[in-house]
Amino acid sequence: MIRYYIVIALLTFFSAQNFAQLRVSPDQRHLQTSHGKAFFWLGDTAWELFHRLDRKDAEQYLSDRASKGFTVIQAVILAELDGLNTPNANGHTPLVDNDPTKPNDEYFKHVDAIVKFAEKQGLVMALLPAWGDKWNKAWGVGPEIFTPENAFVFGEFLGRRYRNNDVVWIVGGDRHLENEEDREIIEAMASGLRKGDGGKHLISFHPTGARTSSEYFQDAAWIDFHMSQTGHTSNSKPYQFNRKNRAIQPIKPYLDAEPRYEDHPNQFDPVKYGWMDDFDARQCAYWSMLSGAFGHTYGNHNIWQFYEEGRQPIFSARTHWKAALNHPGTVQMSIMKRLFEEHEWQKLVPDQSILSGNNPENESYMISAISSENDLLMAYIPYGNQVDLKTDKLSGMQLQARLFNPRDGYSIDLGTFPNSGTKSIEPPSKGRGSDWLVIIENDEAVSLSSK
């Protein structure tokens, strides 16, 4: 018995060590681990993690996210909120004389410790070398410090330093490419990262709001998957970005890496438009997953900036970040991830032809997908409206249906029924916040999987 537990411990240890050597799947549609297991990206935006939190608070935050099923933490090394000149929690700035070729080792020891702790929690760190105001100020604090030459040097330094850690690289940082020099800076940094880590880690690009990386780097050989930032408005429609990315060549995986944030002022104006809530976050997530994304990034307005009393709130932040850790949306992201992992989400193919009848692209827009093996159908009903589904693409004479509640993870069993080609379903509640997920499966396949 003791030998058994030693073997299990060793297997767990070595599995954790190789957990995040992520790569693109053979079909180019999702990510997988070095063991070939599909990797569900459930990210959280912790942009100011290295800049604003001390070691103790960082560990509390990371432990919480790991316990809730998150797999990726998105954080910035040269942070947005005066990250060059305002010291971190230990009193250190990242660069000597704001020179990217002169990193301050004391600052990076703090980054090292947080990255290593994240690994122990089974988390992948998606690292932005710098926020975009460091190469295109446009707005924010800046200053602009990068040239193509020093961007390559800084990228190589980071790639080498974190070569053997569980990381993904994200260049860009919420800015538009205004000119050729901007593009050269981004490409030089990506080249430096590749040289430094020997190509061990994936790279993507984080664009400005309401844009996607494929607009800038569709054909770039160095970009491994596409990221969208769909923006902080309840009018955003992430499935539109996903459809665009699904249709382009070359094929690359894609996801929404910065959607509506929970507890963020809608359209940045809380007086006029109010605040976005867990439904806003949830709707983006299900819209994304059923339009072919390989995962989703959740965001909370208070957490990305680690707001607390005494700090200047950015865009009307109003909740201490530790309290925000338990906002309902964060728990519902865990529920979503668990559901999709139970149903081999990587085999889902977006298919709107399943839905019949009127389906205007407004806040109640329904979206659907079917598995590549034709044994599973899912349809997201944001406002609980009656839905008529075409089931003729599903295999099997008998089908089994249920209504899944994204708010609490419970299901209503709708029983089995003959596959006559159509199925009408009316959820028990309607309106904003009464979203439901219809799940229909081949009854024979369900029976076999339950044995």
C-alpha positions as CSV (number, residue, x, y, z in Angstrom):
1,M,0.0,0.0,0.0
2,I,2.8,2.4,0.8
3,R,4.5,1.6,-2.5
4,Y,1.2,2.4,-4.3
5,Y,0.9,5.9,-2.7
6,I,4.6,6.6,-3.5
7,V,3.9,5.7,-7.2
8,I,0.8,7.9,-7.3
9,A,2.7,10.8,-5.7
10,L,5.5,10.5,-8.2
11,L,3.1,10.3,-11.1
12,T,1.3,13.4,-9.8
13,F,4.7,15.2,-9.4
14,F,5.9,14.4,-12.9
15,S,2.5,15.2,-14.4
16,A,2.6,18.6,-12.8
17,Q,6.1,19.3,-14.1
18,N,4.9,18.6,-17.7
19,F,1.4,20.0,-17.3
20,A,1.8,23.2,-19.3
21,Q,4.2,22.2,-22.1
22,L,1.2,23.2,-24.2
23,R,1.0,22.6,-27.9
24,V,-1.5,23.0,-30.6
25,S,-3.6,19.9,-31.3
26,P,-3.2,18.1,-34.7
27,D,-6.5,19.5,-35.9
28,Q,-5.3,23.0,-35.1
29,R,-8.5,23.7,-33.2
30,H,-7.5,23.5,-29.5
31,L,-4.5,23.2,-27.2
32,Q,-3.3,20.0,-25.5
33,T,-0.7,19.0,-23.0
34,S,2.5,17.2,-23.7
35,H,0.6,14.0,-22.9
36,G,-1.9,14.7,-25.6
37,K,-4.8,15.6,-23.3
38,A,-7.1,18.4,-24.5
39,F,-6.4,21.5,-22.4
40,F,-9.3,23.7,-21.4
41,W,-8.2,27.3,-21.1
42,L,-10.1,28.8,-18.2
43,G,-8.2,32.1,-17.7
44,D,-8.4,34.9,-15.3
45,T,-7.2,38.4,-15.9
46,A,-4.7,39.3,-13.1
47,W,-2.9,42.0,-15.0
48,E,-1.4,43.7,-12.0
49,L,-0.4,40.5,-10.1
50,F,3.4,41.0,-10.1
51,H,3.1,44.8,-9.6
52,R,0.6,45.2,-6.8
53,L,0.6,42.0,-4.7
54,D,3.2,40.8,-2.2
55,R,4.0,37.1,-2.0
56,K,1.4,36.3,0.6
57,D,-1.5,37.9,-1.2
58,A,-0.3,36.5,-4.6
59,E,-0.4,33.0,-3.1
60,Q,-3.8,33.6,-1.6
61,Y,-5.1,34.7,-5.0
62,L,-3.5,31.8,-7.0
63,S,-4.7,29.2,-4.5
64,D,-8.2,30.5,-4.8
65,R,-8.2,30.4,-8.6
66,A,-6.8,26.9,-8.6
67,S,-9.4,25.7,-6.1
68,K,-12.1,27.1,-8.4
69,G,-10.8,25.2,-11.5
70,F,-9.0,28.0,-13.3
71,T,-6.1,26.8,-15.5
72,V,-4.5,30.0,-16.7
73,I,-3.6,33.3,-15.1
74,Q,-3.0,36.3,-17.4
75,A,-0.5,38.8,-15.9
76,V,1.8,41.5,-17.0
77,I,5.5,41.8,-16.2
78,L,5.9,45.5,-17.1
79,A,2.5,46.5,-15.7
80,E,0.0,49.0,-16.9
81,L,-0.5,51.2,-13.8
82,D,2.8,53.0,-13.8
83,G,4.5,49.7,-13.8
84,L,7.9,51.2,-14.7
85,N,8.2,53.8,-12.0
86,T,5.9,52.8,-9.1
87,P,7.7,50.0,-7.2
88,N,6.1,46.6,-6.6
89,A,5.0,45.5,-3.2
90,N,8.7,44.8,-2.3
91,G,9.8,48.3,-3.3
92,H,11.4,47.3,-6.6
93,T,11.0,48.5,-10.1
94,P,11.5,46.2,-13.1
95,L,14.2,48.0,-15.0
96,V,17.3,50.0,-14.3
97,D,16.8,53.5,-15.8
98,N,13.7,52.1,-17.6
99,D,16.1,50.3,-20.0
100,P,14.7,47.0,-21.3
101,T,18.2,45.7,-21.7
102,K,18.8,46.2,-17.9
103,P,16.3,44.1,-15.9
104,N,16.4,44.5,-12.1
105,D,17.0,41.1,-10.7
106,E,15.3,41.9,-7.4
107,Y,12.0,42.6,-9.2
108,F,12.3,39.4,-11.3
109,K,13.0,37.3,-8.2
110,H,9.4,38.3,-7.1
111,V,8.1,37.3,-10.5
112,D,10.0,34.0,-10.3
113,A,8.5,33.1,-7.0
114,I,4.9,33.8,-8.1
115,V,5.4,31.8,-11.4
116,K,6.8,28.9,-9.4
117,F,3.9,28.9,-6.9
118,A,1.4,29.0,-9.7
119,E,3.0,25.9,-11.2
120,K,2.6,24.1,-7.9
121,Q,-1.1,24.9,-8.0
122,G,-1.3,23.4,-11.5
123,L,-1.8,26.9,-13.1
124,V,-0.3,28.1,-16.4
125,M,1.0,31.7,-16.4
126,A,0.1,33.5,-19.6
127,L,2.7,36.3,-19.4
128,L,2.6,39.6,-21.2
129,P,6.2,41.0,-21.3
130,A,4.8,44.5,-21.2
131,W,1.5,46.4,-21.4
132,G,1.1,48.1,-24.7
133,D,1.6,51.7,-23.4
134,K,5.3,50.8,-23.3
135,W,5.5,50.7,-27.1
136,N,2.4,52.7,-28.1
137,K,1.3,55.1,-25.4
138,A,-1.9,56.2,-27.1
139,W,-3.3,56.6,-23.6
140,G,-2.3,55.5,-20.1
141,V,1.0,56.2,-18.3
142,G,3.8,54.9,-20.5
143,P,6.5,55.9,-21.2
144,E,7.3,54.3,-24.5
145,I,10.6,52.5,-24.0
146,F,10.8,49.9,-26.7
147,T,12.5,49.8,-30.0
148,P,12.8,46.7,-32.2
149,E,16.3,46.2,-31.0
150,N,15.7,46.3,-27.3
151,A,12.4,44.5,-27.6
152,F,14.3,41.5,-29.0
153,V,16.8,41.7,-26.1
154,F,14.1,41.9,-23.5
155,G,12.2,39.0,-25.1
156,E,15.3,36.8,-25.2
157,F,15.9,37.6,-21.5
158,L,12.4,36.6,-20.6
159,G,12.4,33.5,-22.8
160,R,15.6,32.3,-21.3
161,R,14.6,33.0,-17.7
162,Y,11.3,31.2,-17.9
163,R,12.4,28.6,-20.4
164,N,11.6,25.7,-18.0
165,N,8.4,27.1,-16.4
166,D,4.8,26.5,-17.2
167,V,4.1,29.7,-19.2
168,V,2.5,31.0,-22.4
169,W,3.7,34.2,-24.0
170,I,1.3,37.0,-24.9
171,V,2.8,40.0,-26.7
172,G,0.9,43.2,-27.4
173,G,-1.1,44.5,-24.5
174,D,-4.3,46.4,-25.4
175,R,-2.9,48.6,-28.1
176,H,-3.4,49.0,-31.9
177,L,-0.5,48.8,-34.3
178,E,-0.3,52.4,-35.5
179,N,2.7,52.1,-37.8
180,E,5.4,49.8,-39.1
181,E,7.7,50.4,-36.0
182,D,4.9,49.1,-33.7
183,R,4.8,45.9,-35.8
184,E,8.5,45.6,-35.8
185,I,8.6,45.9,-32.0
186,I,6.0,43.1,-31.6
187,E,7.7,40.8,-34.0
188,A,11.1,41.5,-32.5
189,M,9.9,40.6,-29.0
190,A,8.3,37.4,-30.3
191,S,11.5,36.5,-32.0
192,G,13.5,37.2,-28.8
193,L,11.1,35.0,-26.8
194,R,11.5,32.2,-29.3
195,K,15.3,32.4,-29.2
196,G,15.4,32.6,-25.4
197,D,13.1,29.6,-24.7
198,G,14.1,27.6,-27.7
199,G,10.5,27.6,-29.0
200,K,9.2,25.6,-26.0
201,H,6.2,27.9,-25.3
202,L,3.2,29.1,-27.3
203,I,2.8,32.8,-28.3
204,S,-0.2,34.9,-29.0
205,F,-1.1,38.6,-29.3
206,H,-3.4,40.6,-27.1
207,P,-5.1,43.3,-29.1
208,T,-7.0,46.5,-28.2
209,G,-10.7,46.4,-27.6
210,A,-13.2,45.0,-30.1
211,R,-10.4,43.5,-32.2
212,T,-8.7,40.2,-32.7
213,S,-5.1,39.2,-33.3
214,S,-5.8,37.7,-36.7
215,E,-6.5,41.3,-37.9
216,Y,-2.8,42.0,-37.4
217,F,-1.0,38.6,-37.6
218,Q,-3.2,36.2,-39.6
219,D,-0.2,34.7,-41.5
220,A,2.6,35.2,-39.0
221,A,4.4,32.0,-38.4
222,W,5.2,32.8,-34.8
223,I,1.6,33.2,-33.6
224,D,0.3,29.9,-32.3
225,F,-3.3,30.8,-31.5
226,H,-5.5,33.9,-31.8
227,M,-6.9,36.1,-29.1
228,S,-9.8,38.5,-29.1
229,Q,-10.6,41.3,-26.8
230,T,-14.4,41.7,-27.2
231,G,-14.7,44.6,-24.9
232,H,-16.5,45.9,-21.7
233,T,-20.0,46.4,-23.0
234,S,-23.1,44.2,-22.7
235,N,-23.4,44.7,-26.5
236,S,-20.3,42.7,-27.3
237,K,-20.8,39.5,-29.3
238,P,-17.7,37.2,-29.0
239,Y,-19.2,34.6,-31.4
240,Q,-18.7,37.1,-34.2
241,F,-15.0,37.3,-33.6
242,N,-14.8,33.5,-33.3
243,R,-16.6,32.9,-36.6
244,K,-14.1,35.2,-38.3
245,N,-11.2,33.3,-36.8
246,R,-12.7,29.9,-37.6
247,A,-13.0,30.8,-41.2
248,I,-9.4,32.1,-41.9
249,Q,-6.4,30.3,-43.2
250,P,-4.1,29.1,-41.8
251,I,-6.2,27.4,-39.2
252,K,-5.3,28.3,-35.6
253,P,-7.1,27.9,-32.3
254,Y,-8.9,31.0,-30.9
255,L,-10.5,32.3,-27.8
256,D,-11.9,35.5,-26.2
257,A,-9.0,36.6,-23.8
258,E,-10.7,39.7,-22.5
259,P,-14.5,39.8,-22.6
260,R,-17.1,41.6,-20.4
261,Y,-15.8,41.9,-16.8
262,E,-18.0,41.1,-13.9
263,D,-18.7,44.2,-11.8
264,H,-17.4,46.5,-14.6
265,P,-19.3,49.6,-15.5
266,N,-21.2,48.8,-18.7
267,Q,-19.6,50.9,-21.5
268,F,-17.5,52.5,-18.8
269,D,-20.5,54.6,-17.7
270,P,-22.2,53.2,-14.5
271,V,-24.6,56.1,-14.2
272,K,-26.0,55.7,-17.7
273,Y,-25.7,52.0,-18.3
274,G,-25.2,50.4,-14.9
275,W,-22.9,47.5,-14.1
276,M,-22.2,44.2,-15.8
277,D,-22.9,41.2,-13.7
278,D,-22.5,37.4,-13.6
279,F,-25.0,37.0,-16.5
280,D,-22.9,39.2,-18.7
281,A,-19.8,37.1,-17.9
282,R,-21.7,33.8,-18.3
283,Q,-23.3,34.7,-21.6
284,C,-19.9,35.5,-23.2
285,A,-18.5,32.2,-22.0
286,Y,-21.2,30.0,-23.4
287,W,-21.4,32.0,-26.6
288,S,-17.7,31.5,-27.0
289,M,-17.5,27.8,-26.3
290,L,-20.3,27.0,-28.7
291,S,-18.7,29.0,-31.4
292,G,-15.6,26.9,-31.3
293,A,-13.3,28.5,-28.8
294,F,-10.7,26.3,-27.0
295,G,-11.6,27.9,-23.7
296,H,-12.5,31.3,-22.2
297,T,-11.0,34.0,-20.1
298,Y,-13.1,35.4,-17.2
299,G,-12.4,38.8,-15.9
300,N,-13.5,40.7,-12.8
301,H,-13.0,44.5,-12.8
302,N,-11.8,44.6,-9.2
303,I,-9.4,41.7,-9.5
304,W,-7.4,42.7,-12.6
305,Q,-6.3,45.9,-10.8
306,F,-6.3,44.3,-7.3
307,Y,-8.4,47.1,-6.0
308,E,-8.6,47.8,-2.3
309,E,-9.4,50.8,-0.1
310,G,-6.7,53.5,-0.4
311,R,-5.9,52.8,-4.0
312,Q,-7.2,55.0,-6.8
313,P,-10.0,53.0,-8.4
314,I,-9.7,52.5,-12.2
315,F,-12.9,53.1,-14.0
316,S,-15.1,53.1,-10.8
317,A,-13.9,49.9,-9.2
318,R,-15.9,49.5,-6.0
319,T,-15.2,46.1,-4.4
320,H,-12.1,44.9,-2.5
321,W,-10.4,42.3,-4.7
322,K,-10.5,39.6,-1.9
323,A,-14.3,40.0,-1.7
324,A,-14.5,39.9,-5.5
325,L,-12.8,36.5,-5.5
326,N,-16.2,35.0,-4.6
327,H,-18.5,36.9,-7.0
328,P,-21.0,34.5,-8.5
329,G,-19.5,34.7,-12.0
330,T,-16.2,33.1,-10.9
331,V,-18.0,30.0,-9.5
332,Q,-20.1,29.8,-12.6
333,M,-17.0,29.7,-14.7
334,S,-16.0,26.6,-12.8
335,I,-19.4,25.0,-13.4
336,M,-19.0,25.8,-17.2
337,K,-15.5,24.2,-17.4
338,R,-16.6,21.1,-15.5
339,L,-19.6,20.7,-17.8
340,F,-17.6,21.0,-21.1
341,E,-14.9,18.7,-19.9
342,E,-17.5,16.1,-19.1
343,H,-18.6,16.2,-22.8
344,E,-15.4,16.2,-24.8
345,W,-15.8,19.9,-25.7
346,Q,-13.0,19.7,-28.2
347,K,-15.2,17.7,-30.5
348,L,-17.9,20.3,-30.7
349,V,-18.4,21.9,-34.1
350,P,-20.5,25.2,-34.3
351,D,-23.7,24.6,-36.2
352,Q,-26.5,27.2,-36.3
353,S,-28.5,25.1,-38.7
354,I,-29.6,23.1,-35.7
355,L,-31.8,26.0,-34.6
356,S,-35.0,26.7,-36.5
357,G,-37.3,29.7,-36.4
358,N,-36.5,33.3,-35.6
359,N,-33.2,34.0,-33.9
360,P,-32.3,37.7,-34.1
361,E,-28.7,38.7,-33.1
362,N,-29.6,40.6,-30.0
363,E,-29.2,39.9,-26.3
364,S,-31.4,36.7,-26.6
365,Y,-29.4,35.2,-29.5
366,M,-29.2,31.4,-29.3
367,I,-26.2,29.5,-30.4
368,S,-25.6,25.8,-31.0
369,A,-23.0,23.1,-31.8
370,I,-22.9,19.4,-32.5
371,S,-20.1,16.9,-31.9
372,S,-18.0,15.7,-34.8
373,E,-19.3,12.2,-34.0
374,N,-22.9,13.3,-34.2
375,D,-23.8,12.0,-30.7
376,L,-24.1,15.3,-28.8
377,L,-25.9,18.5,-29.4
378,M,-25.8,21.7,-27.3
379,A,-27.8,24.9,-27.6
380,Y,-27.4,27.9,-25.4
381,I,-30.7,29.8,-24.7
382,P,-29.6,33.1,-23.0
383,Y,-33.2,34.4,-22.2
384,G,-34.9,31.1,-21.7
385,N,-37.0,31.3,-24.9
386,Q,-38.7,28.3,-26.4
387,V,-36.4,26.6,-28.9
388,D,-37.1,24.3,-31.8
389,L,-34.1,22.0,-32.5
390,K,-33.4,19.9,-35.6
391,T,-32.1,16.6,-34.3
392,D,-31.8,14.8,-37.6
393,K,-28.0,15.3,-37.6
394,L,-27.7,13.2,-34.4
395,S,-27.1,9.5,-34.7
396,G,-29.4,7.1,-32.9
397,M,-33.1,6.2,-32.9
398,Q,-33.5,7.3,-29.2
399,L,-32.3,10.5,-27.8
400,Q,-31.9,11.8,-24.2
401,A,-32.3,15.5,-23.3
402,R,-31.8,17.7,-20.3
403,L,-31.8,21.4,-19.4
404,F,-28.6,22.5,-17.7
405,N,-28.7,25.5,-15.5
406,P,-25.5,27.6,-15.9
407,R,-26.2,29.5,-12.7
408,D,-26.0,26.6,-10.3
409,G,-24.9,23.5,-12.3
410,Y,-28.1,21.5,-11.8
411,S,-30.0,19.9,-14.6
412,I,-33.6,19.1,-15.4
413,D,-34.0,15.7,-16.9
414,L,-36.3,15.8,-20.0
415,G,-36.2,12.1,-20.5
416,T,-35.7,10.0,-23.7
417,F,-37.7,10.4,-26.9
418,P,-37.6,9.0,-30.4
419,N,-35.4,10.9,-32.9
420,S,-38.1,12.1,-35.3
421,G,-35.9,14.9,-36.6
422,T,-37.1,17.8,-34.4
423,K,-37.5,18.6,-30.7
424,S,-39.2,21.6,-29.2
425,I,-38.1,22.6,-25.7
426,E,-39.4,25.4,-23.4
427,P,-37.3,26.3,-20.4
428,P,-39.1,26.8,-17.1
429,S,-38.0,30.5,-16.8
430,K,-37.5,33.4,-19.1
431,G,-35.8,36.8,-19.3
432,R,-32.5,38.2,-18.5
433,G,-30.5,36.0,-16.1
434,S,-32.6,32.9,-17.0
435,D,-30.2,31.3,-19.4
436,W,-30.3,27.6,-20.1
437,L,-28.2,25.1,-22.0
438,V,-30.0,22.3,-23.9
439,I,-28.1,19.1,-24.0
440,I,-29.3,16.3,-26.3
441,E,-27.4,13.0,-26.6
442,N,-27.6,9.7,-28.4
443,D,-29.3,7.6,-25.7
444,E,-27.3,4.5,-26.6
445,A,-24.0,6.5,-26.3
446,V,-25.1,7.8,-22.9
447,S,-26.0,4.3,-21.7
448,L,-22.6,2.9,-22.8
449,S,-20.7,5.8,-21.1
450,S,-22.6,5.3,-17.9
451,K,-21.6,1.6,-17.6
